[in-house]
């Protein structure tokens, strides 16, 4: 409040906490769920330690299942 002023502090408080971004710390299922909701993502390829998972949206599907 001293440096930015009361209005700036009130605006930050009203906005709330930032939304979490996708990262490697989230569970694999949650990561896939969030990626499948993206409109600009048609294919998901995950590979680790010799295991791979590939998911893709077809032209008729609205979301990955």
N, C-alpha and C positions, 0 to 999 in steps of 0.2 A: 504494500500500500504506500510505503514511503517513496519508493522509486518509480513505480508505474502508475500509481493513483488508484483510488477506490473503484472506479469504473472498470479498469482493466482486470483487477483482481476479481471483481464480481462476475465479469464475463467469463473468466477462466473457470470459476467455481460453477457457474450455471451450465457450462458446456459438459461438465462431468469428465470422467476418466476416458482416456483414448481407447478406441476399440482395439482388441488384440489382433495382431497380424499373424498369418500363417508362418510357422517356423518348425524346426525339427524337434521341438520339445513337446508338441502336442501329440496325442495318440494318432496312429495311422488311420484309424477309422474316421476320426474327426477331420483330419487333413483331407482325406478323400471326399468326405461329405462337403466340405467347404469348396474344394476345387470343382466338384461336379455342379455347383450352383453358378459358377462363373459362365457368363454368356460367351466369352472369347476363348474358352478352353474346350476343345472337342476330343482331345486325347490325353490320357494320363498314363505315364510310364514310370514305374518305380522299380528300382533294382538295388538289392543289397545282399552281400554275402552269398552269391550264387542263386538267389531267389528273385524272380522278377514278376511284376504284376502290370498288365496292360489293360486299360479300360478305354472305351471309345463310345461316343454318342453316334447313333444312327440318324439319318435324315428325318425319320419319323418320331424319334423319341424326344421328350421334353427334358428328361433328366436321366442320369445313370442310376441303375438299380442294382 
